[in-house]
Every structure is written in structure tokens, then in C-alpha cells.
Amino acid sequence: MRTAIAVRKAYKFRLYPNKQQEAKLLWTLDLCRELYNAALQERRDAYEMHVKRHPGYYDEETRKQLTRELTTGYYEQKRDLPEIKELRPEYNDIYSQVLQDVLLRLKRAFDGFFKRVKRGEKPGYPRFQGRNRYTSFTYPQAGFELAENRLILSKIGTLKLKLHREIEGTIKTCTIKYEVGQWYVIFSCEVKQPEPLPVSYEDIGIDLGITHFAALSNGEFIESPRLYRRTEKHLKKLQQALSRKKRGSHRRKQAVRAVARAHRKVHNQRRDFLHKAARKLVNRYQVVVLEDLQTSNLVKRPKPKQDEETGQYLPNGATAKGGLNKSITDASWSMFTELLRVKAAWAGRTVILVDPKYTSQICPGCGAIHKKTLEERWHSCECGCELDRDTAAAQIILDIGYQQLRAGSAPQINLHGESVKVLPL
């Protein structure tokens, strides 16, 4: 018998505050950002005072311990909130748990920083947040209530929202988010693990690309909408209009909002397309195999070439690479892969990521390697295998996925975001 497991699911709805409520929301957001930056500065000052200025005073082990304590003082800063409210009475007009969550957000930023340091990755020290970066605050336990088409927030008031779908489970947290002139509420709900979809006896390999968004191993294609490319001329006109406006003027602010709205529309259209494409694949196939693409490496700029004798810079293909990078970014392979993995985990399907090395060069008929340039779109082999280059790559990707399944080395992501291994066939 299957044991019911509680998992988290988020629901996002549009808010419609009036002018007074919007001013209150923006004011709350500004004070939360100010508290975040002040707490970050306090931790940096503590580190500078006790550790960095006295490098020889502590041994290495004590130094590491002090560094961690002085830069992760969540509970100490949380206890200081009553004193802050005495010095800054305006913080009394913000729900107490909202302020506590601001400090918790900073703690999570430092936790992530130390994890990356431990793994040897690029650390990314927590940074100060500007107006355009700090765009949300959270009610972590209480202080909010949902009543039909109204959201009641403590210290703010009753806001109108559009419930376009039913909320399942128990609401645990409520996050208010500002996105380009629009307000949203995000409910994080605790729901029971859903029943898996009926077992499908079809498996598929997918080769993500530029000519087609995805080529399937069965010969089918998912065409790319090229949403950014289609909107590029309109965006260019909006950007030119923005560049002509005087800095600090009201019309410049209007032009900035127009550019942001255009980008938001492209983002929403792209996300809608990726959601629907991932859903169709998860509903149809039991095992889905993709390449483990590192998009950040694929879109790197080419290094400059310099003549050793004259010192002049030579053509390095940056213009062509820039166009390719734009198409790769427009396709959003990483977002699609993540959505596919999440939907598969909810549906009881299996998604496998394989090494992309040589997948487009190997013949699916005989296994021979045929090196091809990006311009060559047709696979032709002496063994008689003739088919589209991307379809051939998708078949190779599926074969590698089967090999990993037989060896029991294929990782899978569960509903809690944990990596588990799929049992061998």
C-alpha cells in the first residue's frame, strides 16, 4: 500500500490593490529591503572587527568557527528586532513575522554561500539589494487570511485577488511579490503526494536544438516559437525610445515600464509554451531521456584573438556566436528541463540526463562516429542509415539512457528535490 507523503505546491494569483494599498505594499517592501541590507552590513562589520583585522590572533580552526558564527547570526539579529522597533517606530506597522522572515532570508543566503565554498564552486557572497532586486516579502505562518476573492493581510488591509483555480491542501506561507507594476500572491501549500499516471509503454529520447526546439527519437519534432526573435524589432523600438528620454524624467520612467512590460510578456509566453510542451511529454511517455546541457558554458563569449606581431585584434566569430547565444537563451533549455523533471516527479515518470558528448556524431545504426559541423543537418552513414541529424542524436540519447537504466546508475529527482537512483531494468 502506498504511503501518503506531504509535499509542497505553490499557487500564484494576481492581486489588485487600490492606490492606498499599493503605496502601503511598496512602503513595506522598502522597509524590508532596508532591514535586509542593515542586517547584512552588521554581519560584515562583525567579521571585519573580530576576524579580518586580527589575522594572527586566532588559530585556523577558531578563525573558521568565528567566521561562521559572525556571518550567520540569525537568532541574535532576531532578538534585536524589539530594540530596532524602539529606535524606528515605523517598523511597528509591519507584521512581526514578516520582519523575522527578512532575517531568515539573509540566513539562507549565507547558508548557500558556505555550501558553495565547501563544494569549491564560485561562492557568490550575499550582496546588498537594490530597489529592482528585492521584490517580495513573506508571511511565514500567520498574519494572512483568504476569504473568497479577498486576501486579508495584517497591517496592510483587504486586497482583491483573482482566484483562477482552486487551492488544494493547507496553506503554509503567503508571499507578496511585485513584478513590473503588477502584484501577485504566492501560496505555498502542503498537499498529499498525487497518484502516479497510468504506466505508459512508450519511451523517448529528446535532442534539444535551435532549428527545432526538440527532436524526438521517434521522428517527431517540437517546433520552437522563437518568441524573443519575433518581438526583437518591437523591443528595439522601445529601447530606442527609452534612450532618448532625459534621465530622472517622468517620461523616462514610463519608457522603462514599457520595456519591462514587453520583456514580461515574452517571458510569460515562453513559460506557457514550456509548461505545455513538458506536460504533453510527461502524459505520453514513461521514460524521457535528455542531454545534461550546461547552458552557461554554451553561451560564453569567444575569447579575443590578437596578432602577435602587430597587436591588432583578429576576427574571432563573436558576431555569429552572439546570434547563436541569443537563440540558445531564447529556447530556455534549462527551464524546460527543470519543468520536465518536476512534472515527471509528480506523475511518477522517469527523466534521465545523459552526457551530451558525441551524441550528435554517433550513428544510431552501426555506432560509427561521423564528425559533423553545425551546418550539416542530415546524417548519412555507409551502413545505410539516412535520417535527420537531430533525430539520430535523439536515438543515441535514448540508447545511452537505456544503458544507464540497465546499470542502475540513472539518477531521478523526487518531489522533495532529492536525487535518488532508479532501479535497474
C-alpha positions in Angstrom: 0.0 0.0 0.0 1.3 3.4 -1.0 2.2 5.7 1.9 0.8 9.3 1.6 3.7 11.8 1.7 3.2 15.5 2.3 4.8 17.7 -0.4 4.7 21.4 -1.2 2.9 23.0 -4.1 2.8 26.7 -4.9 -0.2 28.7 -6.3 0.3 32.1 -7.8 -2.6 34.6 -8.2 -2.9 38.2 -9.4 -3.6 40.9 -6.8 -5.5 44.1 -7.5 -4.7 46.6 -4.7 -6.1 50.2 -4.8 -3.7 53.2 -4.8 -3.6 53.4 -1.0 -2.9 49.7 -0.6 -0.3 49.7 -3.3 1.5 52.6 -1.6 1.4 50.6 1.7 2.8 47.5 -0.1 5.7 49.5 -1.7 6.4 51.1 1.7 6.6 47.7 3.4 8.8 46.4 0.6 11.2 49.3 1.0 11.5 48.8 4.8 12.0 45.1 4.4 14.8 45.8 1.9 16.3 48.3 4.3 16.3 45.8 7.2 17.9 43.1 4.9 20.7 45.5 3.9 21.3 46.7 7.5 21.5 43.1 8.8 24.0 42.2 6.0 26.1 45.3 6.9 26.0 44.3 10.6 27.4 40.8 9.8 30.1 42.3 7.5 31.1 44.7 10.2 31.3 42.0 12.8 33.6 39.9 10.6 35.8 42.9 9.8 36.1 43.8 13.5 36.8 40.4 15.0 38.5 38.3 12.4 39.8 40.1 9.4 41.6 42.9 11.4 43.3 40.4 13.6 44.5 37.6 11.3 47.2 36.2 13.6 45.2 36.4 16.9 43.2 33.1 16.3 44.3 29.7 15.2 42.9 28.4 11.9 40.1 26.3 13.5 38.9 29.1 15.8 39.1 31.5 12.9 36.8 29.3 10.8 34.4 28.9 13.6 34.3 32.6 14.4 33.8 33.4 10.7 30.8 31.1 10.5 29.3 32.4 13.8 29.7 36.1 13.0 28.3 35.7 9.5 25.3 33.5 10.4 23.9 35.3 13.5 20.2 34.8 12.6 18.9 34.3 16.1 21.0 37.2 17.6 19.6 39.6 15.0 16.1 38.2 15.5 16.4 39.1 19.2 17.4 42.6 18.3 14.1 43.3 16.5 12.3 44.8 19.6 15.2 47.3 20.0 15.0 48.2 16.4 11.3 48.9 16.7 12.0 51.3 19.6 14.6 53.2 17.5 12.5 53.0 14.3 8.8 53.1 15.3 7.7 52.7 11.6 8.7 49.0 11.9 5.8 48.5 14.3 3.5 49.0 11.3 4.9 45.8 9.7 3.7 42.3 10.9 6.5 40.9 13.2 6.8 37.6 11.3 7.4 39.4 8.0 10.5 41.1 9.6 11.7 37.8 11.0 11.4 36.2 7.6 13.6 39.0 6.1 16.4 37.9 8.5 15.7 34.3 7.7 16.2 35.1 4.0 19.6 36.6 4.8 20.5 33.5 6.8 19.6 31.3 3.8 21.8 33.4 1.6 24.7 32.9 3.9 24.0 29.1 4.2 24.1 28.9 0.4 27.3 30.9 0.3 29.1 28.5 2.8 27.8 25.4 0.9 29.2 26.7 -2.4 32.5 27.5 -0.7 32.6 23.9 0.7 31.9 22.4 -2.7 34.6 24.5 -4.3 32.2 26.4 -6.5 32.0 30.2 -7.2 30.9 31.4 -3.7 28.8 34.4 -4.6 28.9 36.4 -1.3 25.5 37.8 -0.3 25.1 41.3 -1.8 23.1 44.4 -0.9 19.7 44.6 -2.5 18.6 47.5 -4.7 15.0 48.5 -5.4 14.9 46.4 -8.5 16.2 43.3 -6.8 14.2 43.0 -3.6 10.7 42.4 -4.9 8.9 40.3 -2.3 8.1 39.7 1.4 6.6 36.7 3.1 4.1 35.9 5.9 5.7 32.6 7.0 3.0 31.3 9.4 0.2 33.7 10.2 -1.0 37.2 9.5 -2.9 36.4 6.4 -6.4 35.1 5.6 -8.1 34.1 2.4 -11.8 34.9 2.1 -13.4 34.1 -1.3 -11.9 36.7 -3.7 -10.2 38.7 -1.0 -6.9 38.4 0.8 -6.6 39.9 4.3 -3.1 40.9 5.3 -2.2 42.0 8.8 -1.1 45.7 9.0 -2.0 46.2 5.3 -5.7 45.5 4.7 -8.0 43.6 2.5 -6.9 43.2 -1.1 -8.8 41.9 -4.1 -7.4 38.9 -6.0 -8.3 36.7 -8.9 -8.6 33.0 -7.9 -8.4 31.4 -11.3 -8.1 27.9 -9.9 -8.9 26.0 -6.7 -6.3 25.8 -4.0 -5.5 22.3 -2.7 -4.1 21.3 0.6 -3.2 23.5 3.6 -1.7 27.0 3.1 1.6 27.3 4.9 3.1 30.6 3.7 1.9 33.7 1.8 4.4 35.7 -0.3 3.6 39.0 -1.8 5.6 39.8 -5.0 5.9 42.8 -7.2 6.6 42.3 -10.9 6.8 45.2 -13.3 3.9 47.2 -12.0 1.8 44.1 -11.1 1.3 42.5 -7.7 1.0 38.7 -7.1 0.4 36.5 -4.1 2.1 33.1 -3.9 0.6 30.5 -1.5 2.9 27.6 -0.6 0.6 24.7 0.3 1.1 21.3 1.9 -0.6 18.6 -0.2 -0.6 14.9 -0.4 1.6 13.2 -2.9 -0.5 12.7 -6.0 -1.2 9.3 -7.5 1.1 8.5 -10.5 -0.3 8.4 -14.0 -1.1 5.0 -15.6 2.0 3.3 -16.8 2.9 4.1 -20.4 4.8 1.7 -22.6 6.5 4.4 -24.7 9.9 5.8 -24.0 11.5 8.8 -25.8 14.9 10.4 -26.3 15.0 14.2 -26.8 17.6 16.3 -28.6 17.2 20.0 -27.8 18.3 22.3 -30.5 17.9 25.6 -32.4 16.4 24.6 -35.8 13.7 22.7 -33.9 13.1 23.2 -30.2 13.2 19.4 -29.7 13.7 16.4 -32.0 12.2 13.2 -30.7 13.7 9.8 -31.3 10.5 8.6 -33.0 11.0 11.2 -35.8 8.6 13.8 -34.4 9.6 17.5 -33.8 8.6 20.2 -31.4 9.0 23.5 -33.3 10.5 26.5 -31.5 8.2 29.6 -31.2 11.3 31.9 -31.2 9.4 34.3 -29.0 12.2 36.8 -28.4 13.2 36.8 -32.1 9.6 37.6 -33.1 9.5 40.5 -30.6 13.0 41.8 -31.2 12.1 44.6 -33.5 9.4 45.9 -31.2 11.8 45.7 -28.2 14.4 47.6 -30.2 12.0 50.5 -30.9 11.0 50.6 -27.2 14.7 50.6 -26.2 15.5 53.4 -28.7 12.6 55.5 -27.3 13.9 54.9 -23.8 17.4 56.1 -24.7 16.1 59.4 -26.0 14.4 60.2 -22.7 16.0 62.5 -20.1 17.3 60.7 -17.1 15.2 61.2 -14.0 12.2 62.4 -16.0 8.6 61.1 -15.7 8.6 60.1 -19.4 11.8 58.0 -18.9 10.0 56.1 -16.1 7.1 55.4 -18.4 9.5 54.2 -21.1 11.3 51.9 -18.6 7.9 50.4 -17.7 7.1 49.9 -21.4 10.3 47.9 -22.0 9.8 45.9 -18.8 6.2 45.0 -19.8 7.4 43.8 -23.3 10.0 41.6 -21.7 7.5 40.3 -19.2 5.1 39.3 -22.0 7.9 37.3 -23.8 8.8 35.6 -20.5 5.2 34.6 -19.8 4.7 33.3 -23.4 7.9 31.3 -23.2 7.0 29.8 -19.8 3.5 28.9 -21.1 5.0 27.2 -24.1 7.5 25.2 -22.0 4.8 24.2 -19.5 2.6 22.8 -22.2 5.4 21.0 -24.1 6.6 19.4 -20.8 3.1 18.3 -19.9 2.4 16.6 -23.2 5.7 14.7 -23.0 5.0 13.6 -19.4 1.5 12.5 -20.2 2.6 10.3 -23.1 6.0 8.8 -22.2 7.1 6.7 -19.2 10.9 7.3 -19.6 12.2 10.6 -21.0 15.9 10.9 -21.8 17.7 14.3 -22.4 21.2 15.6 -22.6 22.6 17.2 -19.4 23.4 20.5 -21.1 25.4 23.2 -19.3 23.8 26.2 -20.9 26.0 28.7 -19.1 29.1 27.2 -20.8 27.4 27.1 -24.2 26.6 30.9 -24.2 30.1 32.1 -23.3 31.6 34.7 -25.4 34.6 33.6 -27.6 38.0 34.8 -26.4 39.6 37.6 -28.4 42.3 36.8 -30.9 45.3 39.1 -31.2 48.0 39.3 -33.8 51.3 38.6 -32.0 53.3 40.9 -34.4 51.0 43.9 -34.8 48.9 43.6 -31.7 45.7 44.1 -33.7 42.6 42.1 -32.8 41.6 39.5 -35.4 38.0 38.2 -36.3 37.0 35.6 -33.7 33.5 34.9 -34.8 31.9 36.9 -32.0 29.1 38.2 -34.1 28.0 34.8 -35.3 28.4 33.4 -31.8 26.3 36.2 -30.4 23.4 35.3 -32.7 23.7 31.6 -31.6 23.8 32.6 -27.9 20.6 34.7 -28.4 18.8 31.7 -29.9 20.0 29.3 -27.2 18.8 31.8 -24.5 15.5 32.3 -26.3 14.9 28.5 -26.3 15.4 28.3 -22.5 16.6 24.6 -22.4 17.4 24.8 -18.6 13.9 26.0 -17.7 12.3 23.3 -19.9 14.5 20.5 -18.3 13.6 21.7 -14.8 9.9 21.8 -15.6 10.0 18.4 -17.2 11.7 16.9 -14.1 9.2 18.4 -11.7 6.2 17.3 -13.7 7.7 13.8 -14.1 8.2 13.5 -10.4 4.6 14.4 -9.7 3.4 12.0 -12.4 5.6 9.0 -11.4 7.6 9.2 -14.7 11.4 8.9 -15.1 13.6 11.6 -16.5 17.2 10.7 -17.2 20.0 13.2 -18.1 22.9 11.8 -20.1 26.4 13.1 -21.1 26.0 15.1 -24.4 29.4 14.1 -25.6 29.4 12.8 -29.2 25.6 12.3 -29.2 25.3 14.2 -32.5 28.3 12.4 -34.1 27.5 8.7 -33.4 25.5 6.7 -36.0 22.4 5.1 -34.4 22.6 2.2 -37.0 26.2 1.0 -36.6 27.7 3.1 -33.8 30.4 4.7 -36.0 31.4 8.3 -35.3 30.9 10.8 -38.1 32.1 14.3 -37.2 29.7 17.0 -38.5 29.7 20.8 -38.5 26.7 22.8 -37.3 25.8 23.4 -40.9 25.3 19.7 -41.6 21.7 18.9 -40.8 21.5 15.4 -42.3 23.0 12.2 -41.0 24.3 9.8 -43.7 26.3 6.7 -43.0 27.9 3.9 -45.0 25.7 1.4 -43.2 22.6 2.8 -44.9 21.4 4.9 -42.0 19.8 8.1 -43.5 17.8 10.4 -41.3 17.7 13.9 -39.8 20.8 14.8 -37.7 18.7 15.7 -34.6 16.6 12.6 -34.8 19.7 10.5 -35.0 21.1 12.3 -31.9 17.8 11.7 -30.1 18.0 8.0 -30.8 21.6 7.9 -29.4 20.4 9.8 -26.3 17.7 7.2 -25.7 20.2 4.3 -26.1 22.5 5.9 -23.6 19.6 6.3 -21.2 18.7 2.6 -21.5 22.3 1.7 -20.7 22.2 3.8 -17.5 18.9 2.2 -16.5 20.3 -1.4 -17.0 23.3 -0.5 -15.0 21.2 1.1 -12.2 23.1 4.4 -12.4 20.4 6.7 -13.7 19.5 9.4 -11.2 16.0 10.7 -10.7 14.6 13.7 -8.8 11.8 13.1 -6.3 9.1 15.6 -5.2 11.4 16.9 -2.4 14.1 17.8 -4.8 16.4 15.0 -3.7 18.4 12.9 -6.1 17.5 9.2 -6.0 18.6 6.2 -8.2 16.2 4.4 -10.4 16.2 0.6 -10.0 17.8 -1.2 -12.9 15.7 -2.9 -15.5 
